Amino acid sequence: MNLASSLGIAEPPRPLTEYKEMIDERAGEVGGMFKYNPKVDDIVDKFGVIGPDGVRMLVMGTVERGGSGCMCPASAFLRALLRHVVLKDSSALIMDMEAGIEHLGRGTTRGIDLMIIVVEPGMRSIETAGRIKELAGGIGVKNLAAVVNKGTSADVKPKLAELGIPVLGEIPFSPDLMNADFEGKSPIDAGSESIASFVEIKEKMLEMIANFSKDEEN
């Protein structure tokens, strides 16, 4: 819900689930039926908000309140959109999912090249990482890596190695990042010493993805 400010976007896009008339028009049918393959190939251009670095952001949306009824047309619409941008669109796509494992049960992340797990220094977080790997394998996601947040990887890395999850890098606790969060600034714009960690993580991630492509070619 606060990803926009992290990207330096002052006015975040409206969640797609708020465009109820458009979703009903494309995914709904009379009598409570819904379409599995609604038109979605124009959604990114129409509803995405462009950030300062040229990154286009979309917010999927979710159930707004308890007892609000079936989200069948909206779910079909969002699933079709994600399938399109993951499997058909040629752009690089980063999906920031809700914390937890629910999206794995729904199969939302099916077809991605690399799943990055944010792990904090503690056994509960490591156990969750293990559960994520298990569920990810169930939907065909083979490549996983971890980023250690608010700590060092010295104690965490061996535990993740036992699970077969490599570590891309670590983001140490930083008052600069905390202040940037309070001020609604992007961490990159906060002048934090952690920027070097971000760059290292990005480079390792790109290297890992490039190696996946080489393995597929071979």
C-alpha positions in Angstrom: 0.0 0.0 0.0 3.0 2.4 0.4 5.0 1.2 -2.6 4.3 4.4 -4.6 6.2 6.6 -2.2 9.1 4.1 -2.2 9.3 4.6 -6.0 9.1 8.4 -5.7 5.5 8.5 -7.1 3.6 11.3 -5.3 0.1 10.3 -6.6 -0.3 6.5 -6.6 -2.7 5.0 -9.2 -6.1 3.9 -8.1 -6.4 0.1 -7.5 -7.8 -1.6 -10.6 -10.5 -3.2 -8.6 -12.0 0.2 -8.1 -12.9 0.4 -11.8 -15.9 -1.7 -11.3 -17.8 -0.7 -14.4 -14.8 -1.5 -16.6 -14.2 -4.9 -14.9 -17.9 -5.8 -15.2 -17.9 -4.8 -18.9 -14.9 -6.9 -19.7 -15.1 -9.8 -17.2 -18.7 -10.0 -16.1 -21.6 -11.8 -17.7 -25.3 -11.9 -17.0 -26.6 -14.1 -14.2 -23.5 -13.9 -12.1 -21.2 -15.6 -14.7 -17.8 -14.2 -15.6 -15.2 -14.5 -18.4 -11.9 -16.3 -17.8 -10.1 -14.4 -20.6 -11.2 -10.7 -20.6 -9.5 -8.1 -22.7 -6.4 -6.8 -20.8 -3.7 -5.9 -23.3 -4.4 -2.2 -23.0 -4.6 -1.9 -19.2 -0.9 -1.1 -18.5 -0.9 1.8 -20.9 -4.3 3.1 -19.8 -4.0 2.9 -16.0 -0.3 2.7 -15.2 1.3 5.8 -13.6 4.9 6.6 -14.6 7.4 7.3 -11.9 10.5 9.5 -12.0 12.7 6.7 -13.3 10.3 5.7 -16.1 8.9 2.8 -14.1 5.2 2.3 -14.8 3.2 1.3 -11.7 -0.1 -0.5 -11.4 -2.0 -1.4 -8.2 -4.1 -4.6 -8.5 -6.4 -4.1 -5.5 -8.1 -6.6 -3.3 -11.3 -7.2 -1.2 -12.2 -3.9 0.4 -14.2 -5.1 3.4 -15.5 -8.3 5.0 -18.7 -9.6 3.6 -18.4 -7.6 0.4 -19.4 -10.7 -1.7 -17.8 -12.6 -4.6 -14.9 -11.1 -6.4 -15.2 -13.5 -9.3 -15.2 -11.0 -12.2 -12.4 -9.0 -10.6 -10.4 -12.1 -9.8 -10.7 -13.3 -13.4 -9.8 -9.9 -14.7 -6.7 -9.5 -12.5 -5.6 -13.1 -13.1 -5.8 -12.5 -16.9 -3.9 -9.2 -16.6 -1.1 -10.9 -14.6 -0.9 -13.8 -17.1 -0.6 -11.2 -19.9 2.2 -9.1 -18.3 4.1 -12.1 -17.1 3.9 -14.4 -20.1 3.2 -12.2 -23.1 4.4 -8.6 -22.5 8.1 -8.1 -23.3 8.7 -5.6 -20.5 10.6 -6.4 -17.3 8.1 -6.9 -14.5 8.5 -6.6 -10.8 5.6 -7.9 -8.7 5.5 -6.7 -5.1 3.2 -9.2 -3.4 1.5 -8.9 0.0 3.5 -10.3 2.9 2.8 -13.9 3.5 2.0 -17.0 1.4 -1.6 -16.4 0.3 -0.6 -15.3 -3.3 1.2 -18.7 -3.7 -2.0 -20.6 -2.9 -3.9 -18.5 -5.5 -1.2 -19.2 -8.1 -0.8 -15.4 -8.8 3.0 -15.7 -9.2 3.0 -18.6 -11.7 5.4 -18.1 -14.6 7.9 -15.7 -13.1 11.6 -16.0 -13.6 12.8 -15.3 -10.1 11.1 -15.0 -6.7 12.9 -12.9 -4.1 12.0 -13.5 -0.5 12.6 -10.8 2.1 14.0 -12.5 5.2 14.6 -10.9 8.6 17.1 -12.3 11.0 15.0 -14.8 12.9 13.9 -18.5 12.7 10.2 -17.6 12.1 11.2 -15.7 9.0 13.5 -18.5 7.9 10.8 -21.1 8.4 8.4 -18.9 6.3 11.1 -18.8 3.6 11.2 -22.6 3.6 7.4 -22.8 3.3 7.5 -20.3 0.4 10.0 -22.4 -1.5 7.8 -25.5 -1.0 4.7 -23.7 -2.3 6.5 -22.0 -5.1 7.7 -25.4 -6.4 4.1 -26.5 -6.5 3.2 -23.8 -9.1 6.4 -24.3 -11.1 8.5 -21.4 -9.7 12.0 -23.0 -9.6 14.3 -20.0 -9.0 14.3 -18.3 -5.6 16.7 -16.0 -3.8 16.6 -14.0 -0.6 17.4 -10.5 0.6 18.2 -10.1 4.3 16.4 -7.0 5.7 17.4 -5.0 8.8 20.3 -7.3 9.8 23.3 -9.2 8.6 23.3 -12.4 6.7 26.0 -14.1 8.9 23.5 -16.1 10.9 20.8 -16.3 8.3 22.8 -17.3 5.2 23.7 -20.8 6.5 20.1 -21.6 7.4 18.9 -20.4 3.9 21.7 -22.5 2.3 20.2 -25.6 4.0 17.0 -24.7 2.3 18.7 -24.2 -1.1 18.0 -20.5 -1.2 20.9 -18.2 -2.2 21.3 -14.8 -0.6 21.5 -11.8 -3.0 22.6 -9.4 -0.3 21.6 -7.6 2.9 20.1 -4.3 3.8 21.3 -3.3 7.3 19.1 -1.3 9.6 19.4 2.4 8.8 18.0 5.5 10.5 18.2 7.2 7.0 15.8 4.6 5.6 13.5 5.0 8.6 13.4 8.8 8.2 12.8 8.5 4.5 9.8 6.3 5.3 8.3 8.9 7.7 8.9 11.6 5.1 7.4 9.7 2.2 10.6 9.7 0.3 12.1 7.0 -1.9 15.0 5.2 -0.1 17.2 6.0 -3.2 16.5 9.7 -2.6 17.3 9.6 1.1 21.0 9.7 0.6 21.4 6.5 2.6 24.6 4.5 2.9 22.4 1.5 2.1 22.3 2.5 -1.6 25.5 0.5 -2.2 23.6 -2.5 -0.9 20.7 -1.9 -3.3 23.1 -1.7 -6.2 24.9 -4.9 -5.2 21.6 -6.7 -4.8 20.4 -5.5 -8.2 23.6 -6.6 -10.0 23.5 -10.1 -8.4 19.8 -10.4 -9.3 20.5 -9.5 -13.0 23.4 -11.9 -13.1 21.3 -14.7 -11.7 18.5 -14.1 -14.3 21.1 -14.0 -17.1 22.4 -17.3 -15.9 18.9 -18.8 -16.0 18.6 -17.7 -19.7 21.9 -19.3 -20.5 20.9 -22.6 -18.8 17.6 -22.6 -20.9 19.6 -22.0 -24.1 21.9 -24.9 -23.3 
